[in-house]
């Protein structure tokens, strides 16, 4: 198989799934939905969902705290 053709097949197989995640919505559309996601995570005692319910700035704030 020619290298150029191999590269084309590779790009056709790998790029669409990788790029489809780029357009995925992260977070809630409204503050009310964000509050609901946060409350649901707290009631469920699910730390991963709680982390995902936080906005990016808040996540970075928590990640940069030094004890």
C-alpha positions in Angstrom: 0.0 0.0 0.0 1.3 3.4 -0.9 2.2 5.6 2.1 0.0 8.5 0.8 -3.0 6.2 0.6 -2.3 4.8 4.0 -2.3 8.4 5.5 -5.6 9.2 3.8 -7.2 6.1 5.2 -5.8 6.8 8.6 -7.1 10.3 8.6 -10.5 9.2 7.4 -10.7 6.6 10.2 -9.4 8.7 13.1 -10.3 12.3 12.5 -14.1 12.2 12.4 -14.5 10.5 15.8 -11.8 12.7 17.3 -13.4 15.9 16.0 -16.9 14.9 16.9 -16.0 15.3 20.6 -14.8 18.9 20.0 -18.3 20.1 19.4 -19.8 18.4 22.4 -21.4 20.7 24.8 -19.7 21.0 28.1 -21.8 22.3 30.9 -25.3 23.6 31.2 -27.0 26.1 28.9 -28.6 28.1 31.8 -27.7 28.8 35.4 -30.9 27.0 36.5 -29.7 23.8 34.7 -26.3 24.2 36.2 -27.7 24.5 39.7 -29.9 21.4 39.1 -26.8 19.4 37.9 -24.9 20.5 41.0 -27.7 19.6 43.4 -28.2 16.2 41.7 -24.5 15.4 42.1 -24.5 16.5 45.8 -27.7 14.4 46.6 -26.2 11.4 44.8 -22.9 11.9 46.6 -21.1 11.4 43.3 -17.8 13.2 43.3 -17.2 12.7 39.6 -20.6 14.2 38.6 -20.0 17.0 41.1 -16.6 17.8 39.4 -18.3 17.7 36.0 -21.0 20.1 37.2 -18.5 22.8 38.0 -17.5 25.3 35.4 -14.0 25.3 34.0 -12.9 28.4 36.0 -14.0 26.7 39.3 -12.3 23.5 38.4 -9.0 25.3 37.7 -9.4 27.2 41.0 -9.6 23.9 42.9 -6.7 22.4 40.9 -4.4 25.3 41.7 -5.0 25.4 45.5 -1.7 24.7 47.3 -1.9 23.4 50.9 
